[in-house]
Amino acid sequence: SSPGIRSLATGFQGYWHAVSELVLVLGAGVERRDGELEPIVRVGGIYEFELDDGWALAPGIFYDFNENDGVLVYGVELAYVW
């Protein structure tokens, strides 16, 4: 694998607007690590802050895990809502 890059994950997520701007997230996908593919599950949440003209900024925190280990993931999404 490349120096500094441990793995790459991809998948699908479902979003449920639990309370107003709070969104719960559940997803499934695969992670490629050291040439091997492993199934993963993602759980977490985001909080949407509405901006002008349909745009939203959403900080989020997630936990990605498989049968062997897990990792905490956090970041900020920029979204356009229509």
NORTA-V649967 format. One line per field, one symbol per residue. phi: phi as a letter, one per 20 degrees, with the letter a starting at -180 (. if undefined). psi: psi as a letter, one per 30 degrees, with the letter a starting at -180 (. if undefined). burial: 1 if it has 9 or more other ideal C-beta (glycine too) atoms within 8 Angstrom, else 0. A space follows every 10 residues. Layout:
phi->???
psi->???
burial->???
This chain:
phi->.fgndeaccb rccddcffbl eececcbcac ddclmddcfc cccrbccedf dflnebdcfb cccdbcfdab becbrcddcd dc
psi->lkkfjelkkl akkkkjjejc fkkkkkllak kjkhfkkkkl kkkalljkjk alhglkkjkl kljklafeal kkklakkklk k.
burial->0000000010 1000000000 1111111011 1110000111 1101111100 0000111111 1111010000 0010001010 00
